[in-house]
Amino acid sequence: MSAALFSSVDGGRTLQQAIRMVLQTLRDTPGPGADLQIMCFAFTDREIAADLVALLRARPEVQVRVVADWSQSAANSPTVLNDIQALGLPNFHLRYKIDLPYDWDPQRGRLIYSYTHSTGMLHHKTLNLRRNGQSELLLSGSFNWSGRGQKAYENVLILDKRPEYQPVLAAFDEEFQALWSDDSLSASPARAREVFDTLRKAVAAGLDFNDPTALAQALALPAPAEHADISVPRKMVDGTALVAFSGGYALNPRESAGHSARNNRRKLDLLRTGGQHRAAPLTLNTLALEAIRSVPDGATLNVAMYALSNRVPEFQALIAAARRGCRLRLLLDRKINGAGIARLQELVRASSLPMEIRSTRRRMHQKYLSCPDTGMVLTGTANMTMDATMRHADHRILLRHAPELAAEFSADFETIWQRVGQDAGRRIAA
């Protein structure tokens, strides 16, 4: 099956239940050769954790591998992963995406979290069910496995193994394998603790935190594998479903179209502004440009985005779409985009663009575009920011000619759009 679930329409617990259902079904239904690949930015939900432990105990033949964001390796992290790891279950395997998001506080004599130093954040939120080495079910979306995720505006996208989705599922398998197998990208829990302790002692002794060569030597981190290896041929991809990735490196900040060599070497026949098509690398940016430019003049384009920057090419593509007559409606998180919303509204007024912007007080954590007129959906974990492209491990999925899924995304958008509009009306009346 394929489906999209939303906290606005279905409730936050429904998103949680979708994940729990996969774990419970796998626990209760014997099947050969099953394994799970999980990538998570945040995992604090104890009910999901309980189902995962029950699965691991009931089905010792099921192997579960997790790649988590580095922040979850901290001793004081609220993650449930450390508790599961402590159980010593032989079919549970954990690694952390290597990142060094710290600064040194000389007054307190310790490392403190610093987002500005993060160049390797793992922002995926996925569960990939495989049997006999072949992916057959993917859960992705904006939803972190946390209580906060249940309270925000979120989504979970479910894709099955039907032929049009197989390339997407296979690409996620590739990306997971690349992260899992490369010691320059991920580390075991013991190795993660060793890296942190060594870093703390080295910086306290005067190591220059801004010298990546010195850091690599002090931490004994291997050099990143050459993921743009020219021995992997560039491949043109097409179809009704496409996925693009980004990938950041802890000590080698650079733009990447995925940690898998095959994912990083893909290209698409990109629709240009003049109407021609020309090959371009398949990246978060180009996939979004393809989605935006595919919207016909006069059609409606709905945008629900947690963070939107005017520095990314997607922003200019949205403005260009409005200028050629597309009706744009933007739902943005008010706390994150306060100043940007004011600038955008001024641009709309100055240029008389067919664009309407509404913002939410409730955390609007979604990251999608949809065109109900064409059945197009672009969704995933990536915000429209430079960080998504340059510093994070993120993804976007483009679904073309998917009217049923587009209708589900439209229902979510309309629900929030009307809710925000009613709130604005009440404030004005007061």
C-alpha positions as CSV (number, residue, x, y, z in Angstrom):
1,M,0.0,0.0,0.0
2,S,1.0,3.7,-0.3
3,A,-0.5,6.3,2.0
4,A,0.2,9.6,3.7
5,L,-0.7,10.2,7.4
6,F,-1.0,13.7,9.0
7,S,-1.3,14.8,12.6
8,S,-3.7,17.6,11.5
9,V,-6.2,15.1,10.0
10,D,-5.4,11.8,11.7
11,G,-3.9,12.9,15.0
12,G,-0.3,12.6,16.2
13,R,-0.8,9.2,17.7
14,T,-1.8,7.8,14.3
15,L,1.7,8.6,13.0
16,Q,3.2,6.8,16.0
17,Q,0.8,3.9,15.5
18,A,1.9,3.5,11.9
19,I,5.4,2.8,13.1
20,R,4.3,0.6,15.9
21,M,2.1,-1.4,13.5
22,V,5.1,-2.3,11.4
23,L,7.0,-3.5,14.4
24,Q,4.0,-5.4,15.9
25,T,3.2,-7.1,12.6
26,L,6.7,-8.2,12.1
27,R,6.7,-9.6,15.6
28,D,3.5,-11.5,15.2
29,T,3.9,-12.7,11.6
30,P,6.8,-15.1,11.0
31,G,8.7,-14.5,7.8
32,P,12.1,-15.5,6.5
33,G,15.0,-13.1,5.9
34,A,13.4,-10.0,7.5
35,D,15.5,-7.0,8.7
36,L,14.9,-3.4,9.5
37,Q,17.0,-0.3,8.6
38,I,16.2,2.7,10.8
39,M,17.6,6.2,10.4
40,C,16.5,8.7,13.1
41,F,17.3,12.3,14.1
42,A,15.4,11.9,17.4
43,F,14.0,8.7,19.1
44,T,12.5,9.3,22.6
45,D,9.1,7.5,22.2
46,R,9.1,4.8,24.8
47,E,6.0,3.0,23.3
48,I,7.8,2.6,20.0
49,A,10.9,1.5,21.9
50,A,8.8,-1.1,23.8
51,D,7.5,-2.5,20.6
52,L,11.0,-2.6,19.1
53,V,12.3,-4.5,22.1
54,A,9.4,-7.0,22.0
55,L,10.2,-7.6,18.3
56,L,13.9,-8.2,19.0
57,R,13.1,-10.7,21.8
58,A,10.3,-12.5,20.0
59,R,12.1,-12.8,16.7
60,P,15.8,-13.3,17.2
61,E,16.2,-14.0,13.5
62,V,15.1,-10.4,12.7
63,Q,18.1,-8.0,12.5
64,V,17.5,-4.4,13.4
65,R,20.2,-1.8,12.5
66,V,19.9,1.9,13.5
67,V,21.9,4.9,12.3
68,A,21.1,7.8,14.6
69,D,22.1,11.4,14.8
70,W,25.3,12.1,16.8
71,S,23.3,14.1,19.4
72,Q,21.8,10.8,20.6
73,S,25.2,9.4,21.6
74,A,25.5,11.9,24.5
75,A,25.3,10.4,28.0
76,N,22.6,12.9,29.0
77,S,20.5,12.4,25.8
78,P,16.8,11.6,26.3
79,T,17.0,9.0,23.5
80,V,15.8,5.5,24.2
81,L,18.5,4.0,22.0
82,N,21.1,3.9,24.8
83,D,18.6,1.9,27.0
84,I,17.9,-0.6,24.1
85,Q,21.7,-0.9,23.5
86,A,22.2,-1.7,27.2
87,L,20.0,-4.8,26.9
88,G,22.7,-6.5,24.9
89,L,20.3,-8.1,22.4
90,P,22.3,-9.8,19.7
91,N,20.0,-8.7,16.9
92,F,20.1,-5.0,17.7
93,H,22.9,-3.0,16.1
94,L,23.5,0.7,16.6
95,R,25.8,3.3,15.0
96,Y,25.8,7.1,15.3
97,K,26.4,9.5,12.4
98,I,29.7,11.2,13.2
99,D,29.4,14.9,13.8
100,L,31.3,17.4,16.1
101,P,28.7,20.0,17.0
102,Y,30.6,21.5,19.9
103,D,32.4,24.6,21.0
104,W,34.7,24.9,24.0
105,D,33.5,26.9,27.1
106,P,36.8,27.9,28.9
107,Q,34.9,29.2,31.9
108,R,33.2,25.9,32.6
109,G,36.0,23.8,31.1
110,R,33.8,21.6,28.9
111,L,32.4,21.1,25.4
112,I,29.0,22.7,24.8
113,Y,26.6,22.1,21.9
114,S,27.1,24.5,19.0
115,Y,24.9,24.1,15.9
116,T,27.3,26.3,13.9
117,H,30.0,23.6,14.2
118,S,27.6,20.8,13.1
119,T,28.5,19.6,9.6
120,G,27.3,16.0,9.8
121,M,23.7,16.1,11.2
122,L,21.6,13.1,10.3
123,H,18.1,14.4,9.7
124,H,16.4,11.4,8.1
125,K,13.4,9.8,9.8
126,T,12.9,6.5,8.1
127,L,12.1,2.8,8.6
128,N,12.9,0.5,5.7
129,L,11.6,-3.1,6.0
130,R,13.6,-5.6,3.9
131,R,13.1,-9.3,3.2
132,N,15.9,-11.4,1.8
133,G,17.9,-8.2,1.0
134,Q,15.1,-6.5,-0.9
135,S,13.2,-3.4,0.4
136,E,9.5,-3.9,0.5
137,L,8.1,-1.1,2.8
138,L,9.4,2.4,3.5
139,L,8.1,4.8,6.1
140,S,9.5,8.3,5.9
141,G,8.3,11.9,6.5
142,S,8.9,14.8,8.8
143,F,7.8,12.9,12.0
144,N,10.5,12.4,14.6
145,W,9.9,9.5,17.0
146,S,9.2,11.7,19.9
147,G,6.4,13.1,22.0
148,R,7.1,16.5,20.5
149,G,6.5,15.0,17.1
150,Q,3.0,13.9,18.1
151,K,2.1,17.5,19.1
152,A,3.4,19.3,15.9
153,Y,2.0,19.4,12.4
154,E,3.8,16.3,10.9
155,N,3.4,13.6,8.3
156,V,4.4,10.0,7.6
157,L,4.6,8.7,4.0
158,I,4.3,5.0,3.4
159,L,5.6,3.5,0.2
160,D,5.3,-0.2,-0.7
161,K,7.2,-2.3,-3.1
162,R,5.2,-1.7,-6.3
163,P,7.3,-1.2,-9.4
164,E,7.1,2.6,-9.5
165,Y,8.4,2.9,-5.9
166,Q,11.2,0.3,-6.1
167,P,13.9,2.7,-7.3
168,V,13.1,5.0,-4.3
169,L,13.2,2.1,-1.8
170,A,16.5,0.8,-3.4
171,A,18.1,4.2,-3.1
172,F,17.3,4.4,0.6
173,D,18.8,1.0,1.0
174,E,22.0,2.3,-0.7
175,E,22.1,5.4,1.4
176,F,21.8,3.4,4.6
177,Q,24.4,0.9,3.6
178,A,26.8,3.7,2.8
179,L,26.3,5.3,6.2
180,W,26.5,2.0,8.1
181,S,29.7,0.7,6.5
182,D,31.9,3.8,6.4
183,D,33.9,4.5,9.6
184,S,34.4,8.1,8.5
185,L,30.6,8.5,8.5
186,S,29.3,6.5,11.5
187,A,30.6,5.0,14.7
188,S,29.6,2.4,17.2
189,P,28.4,3.6,20.7
190,A,31.8,2.7,22.2
191,R,33.7,4.5,19.4
192,A,31.4,7.5,19.8
193,R,32.2,7.8,23.5
194,E,35.9,7.5,22.7
195,V,35.7,10.2,20.1
196,F,33.9,12.6,22.5
197,D,36.3,11.9,25.4
198,T,39.4,12.3,23.1
199,L,38.0,15.5,21.7
200,R,37.3,17.0,25.2
201,K,40.8,16.2,26.4
202,A,42.5,17.5,23.2
203,V,40.6,20.8,23.1
204,A,41.3,21.3,26.8
205,A,45.0,20.9,26.0
206,G,44.9,23.6,23.4
207,L,43.9,21.8,20.2
208,D,42.5,24.3,17.6
209,F,38.9,23.3,17.2
210,N,38.8,25.0,13.8
211,D,41.6,23.0,12.3
212,P,40.0,19.9,10.6
213,T,43.4,18.3,9.9
214,A,44.5,18.5,13.5
215,L,41.1,17.3,14.7
216,A,41.2,14.3,12.3
217,Q,44.7,13.3,13.6
218,A,43.8,13.7,17.2
219,L,40.6,11.7,16.9
220,A,42.1,9.1,14.6
221,L,39.2,9.6,12.2
222,P,39.7,8.0,8.7
223,A,39.5,10.3,5.7
224,P,36.1,10.2,4.0
225,A,35.7,7.7,1.2
226,E,35.6,9.3,-2.2
227,H,31.9,9.1,-2.8
228,A,32.2,10.9,-6.2
229,D,34.3,8.0,-7.4
230,I,34.5,8.3,-11.2
231,S,34.5,4.5,-11.5
232,V,30.8,4.7,-10.7
233,P,29.1,5.9,-13.9
234,R,26.7,8.7,-13.9
235,K,23.2,7.4,-14.4
236,M,20.1,9.2,-15.7
237,V,17.1,8.4,-13.6
238,D,13.4,9.0,-14.4
239,G,10.0,7.8,-13.4
240,T,6.9,8.6,-11.4
241,A,8.8,8.5,-8.1
242,L,12.3,10.0,-7.6
243,V,14.4,10.6,-4.4
244,A,17.3,12.9,-3.9
245,F,19.7,13.0,-0.9
246,S,22.3,15.3,0.7
247,G,25.1,14.3,3.0
248,G,27.4,16.2,5.3
249,Y,30.8,15.2,6.6
250,A,32.1,15.9,10.1
251,L,35.5,17.1,9.1
252,N,35.1,17.8,5.5
253,P,32.1,20.2,4.9
254,R,31.1,19.9,1.2
255,E,28.0,19.5,-0.8
256,S,27.1,15.9,-1.6
257,A,24.1,14.4,-3.4
258,G,24.2,11.4,-1.0
259,H,26.7,9.3,0.8
260,S,26.1,6.3,-1.5
261,A,28.4,6.6,-4.5
262,R,25.6,5.5,-6.8
263,N,23.1,8.0,-5.3
264,N,25.8,10.8,-5.6
265,R,26.3,10.0,-9.3
266,R,22.7,10.2,-10.5
267,K,21.2,12.9,-12.8
268,L,17.8,13.9,-14.1
269,D,16.4,15.5,-17.2
270,L,15.8,18.9,-15.5
271,L,13.1,21.2,-16.8
272,R,14.7,24.6,-17.4
273,T,13.1,28.0,-17.1
274,G,12.8,28.3,-20.9
275,G,10.9,25.1,-21.3
276,Q,13.8,23.0,-22.4
277,H,15.1,19.9,-20.7
278,R,18.8,19.4,-19.9
279,A,20.7,16.8,-17.7
280,A,21.6,18.0,-14.2
281,P,22.9,16.3,-11.1
282,L,20.1,14.9,-9.0
283,T,20.2,16.9,-5.8
284,L,17.8,18.3,-3.2
285,N,17.8,21.6,-5.2
286,T,17.3,20.2,-8.7
287,L,14.5,17.8,-7.6
288,A,12.7,20.8,-6.0
289,L,13.2,22.9,-9.1
290,E,11.8,20.1,-11.2
291,A,8.7,19.9,-9.0
292,I,8.1,23.7,-8.9
293,R,8.7,24.2,-12.7
294,S,6.3,21.3,-13.5
295,V,3.3,23.3,-12.1
296,P,1.4,24.7,-15.0
297,D,0.6,28.4,-15.3
298,G,-2.6,29.2,-13.4
299,A,-2.4,26.1,-11.3
300,T,-2.2,26.1,-7.5
301,L,1.0,25.2,-5.6
302,N,0.7,24.5,-1.9
303,V,3.9,24.9,0.2
304,A,4.1,23.7,3.8
305,M,7.6,24.4,5.1
306,Y,9.1,24.5,8.5
307,A,12.1,26.7,7.4
308,L,12.3,28.7,4.2
309,S,15.4,30.7,3.2
310,N,15.6,33.3,0.5
311,R,19.2,32.2,-0.2
312,V,18.2,28.9,-1.9
313,P,17.4,28.4,-5.6
314,E,14.0,26.9,-4.6
315,F,12.9,30.3,-3.2
316,Q,13.7,32.0,-6.5
317,A,11.8,29.2,-8.4
318,L,8.7,29.8,-6.2
319,I,8.8,33.5,-7.0
320,A,9.2,32.8,-10.7
321,A,6.2,30.4,-10.5
322,A,4.1,33.2,-9.0
323,R,5.2,35.6,-11.6
324,R,4.2,33.3,-14.4
325,G,0.7,33.0,-12.9
326,C,0.8,30.1,-10.5
327,R,-1.3,30.6,-7.4
328,L,1.0,30.0,-4.4
329,R,-0.1,29.4,-0.9
330,L,2.5,29.1,1.8
331,L,2.1,27.7,5.3
332,L,5.2,28.5,7.4
333,D,6.2,28.1,11.0
334,R,5.8,31.5,12.7
335,K,8.6,31.1,15.2
336,I,11.3,30.0,12.7
337,N,10.3,32.3,9.8
338,G,9.2,35.5,11.5
339,A,11.6,37.9,9.8
340,G,11.4,36.0,6.5
341,I,7.6,36.1,6.4
342,A,7.7,39.9,6.8
343,R,10.2,40.2,3.9
344,L,8.1,37.8,1.8
345,Q,4.9,39.7,2.4
346,E,6.6,42.9,1.4
347,L,7.8,41.3,-1.9
348,V,4.2,40.1,-2.6
349,R,2.8,43.6,-2.0
350,A,5.5,45.3,-4.1
351,S,5.2,42.9,-7.1
352,S,1.4,42.1,-6.8
353,L,2.2,38.4,-6.8
354,P,-0.6,35.8,-6.6
355,M,0.8,34.5,-3.3
356,E,-0.7,34.2,0.1
357,I,1.2,33.4,3.3
358,R,-0.1,32.1,6.6
359,S,1.9,31.1,9.6
360,T,1.2,28.8,12.6
361,R,1.8,29.2,16.2
362,R,1.7,25.4,16.6
363,R,4.9,23.9,15.4
364,M,4.6,23.4,11.6
365,H,7.3,20.9,11.0
366,Q,6.3,19.7,7.6
367,K,8.4,20.1,4.4
368,Y,6.3,19.5,1.3
369,L,5.0,21.0,-1.9
370,S,1.9,19.7,-3.6
371,C,-0.1,20.6,-6.7
372,P,-3.6,19.2,-6.6
373,D,-4.1,20.0,-10.3
374,T,-1.4,17.7,-11.5
375,G,-1.1,15.1,-8.7
376,M,2.4,16.2,-7.8
377,V,3.9,15.9,-4.3
378,L,7.4,16.8,-3.1
379,T,8.1,15.7,0.5
380,G,10.8,14.5,2.8
381,T,13.0,15.8,5.6
382,A,14.7,18.7,3.9
383,N,13.8,22.3,4.7
384,M,14.4,24.9,2.0
385,T,17.7,26.1,3.6
386,M,21.4,26.1,2.8
387,D,22.0,23.8,5.8
388,A,19.8,21.1,4.3
389,T,22.0,21.0,1.2
390,M,25.4,21.7,2.7
391,R,25.5,20.3,6.2
392,H,22.8,17.7,6.8
393,A,22.0,14.2,5.7
394,D,18.5,14.9,4.3
395,H,16.2,13.7,1.5
396,R,13.3,14.7,-0.8
397,I,10.9,12.4,-2.6
398,L,9.1,13.6,-5.7
399,L,5.9,11.8,-6.6
400,R,4.6,12.6,-10.1
401,H,1.0,11.8,-11.3
402,A,0.0,10.5,-7.8
403,P,-3.5,12.0,-7.5
404,E,-4.5,9.9,-4.5
405,L,-1.4,10.9,-2.5
406,A,-1.7,14.5,-3.7
407,A,-5.3,14.5,-2.4
408,E,-4.1,13.4,1.0
409,F,-1.5,16.1,1.1
410,S,-4.1,18.6,0.0
411,A,-6.5,17.6,2.8
412,D,-3.8,18.2,5.3
413,F,-2.9,21.6,3.8
414,E,-6.6,22.7,3.7
415,T,-7.1,21.6,7.3
416,I,-4.2,23.7,8.6
417,W,-4.9,26.6,6.1
418,Q,-8.5,27.0,7.3
419,R,-7.5,26.5,11.0
420,V,-4.9,29.3,10.7
421,G,-7.3,31.5,8.9
422,Q,-10.0,31.1,11.5
423,D,-7.4,31.9,14.3
424,A,-6.4,35.1,12.4
425,G,-10.1,36.1,12.1
426,R,-10.6,35.7,15.9
427,R,-7.6,37.8,16.7
428,I,-8.7,40.6,14.4
429,A,-12.2,40.5,15.9
430,A,-10.8,40.7,19.4
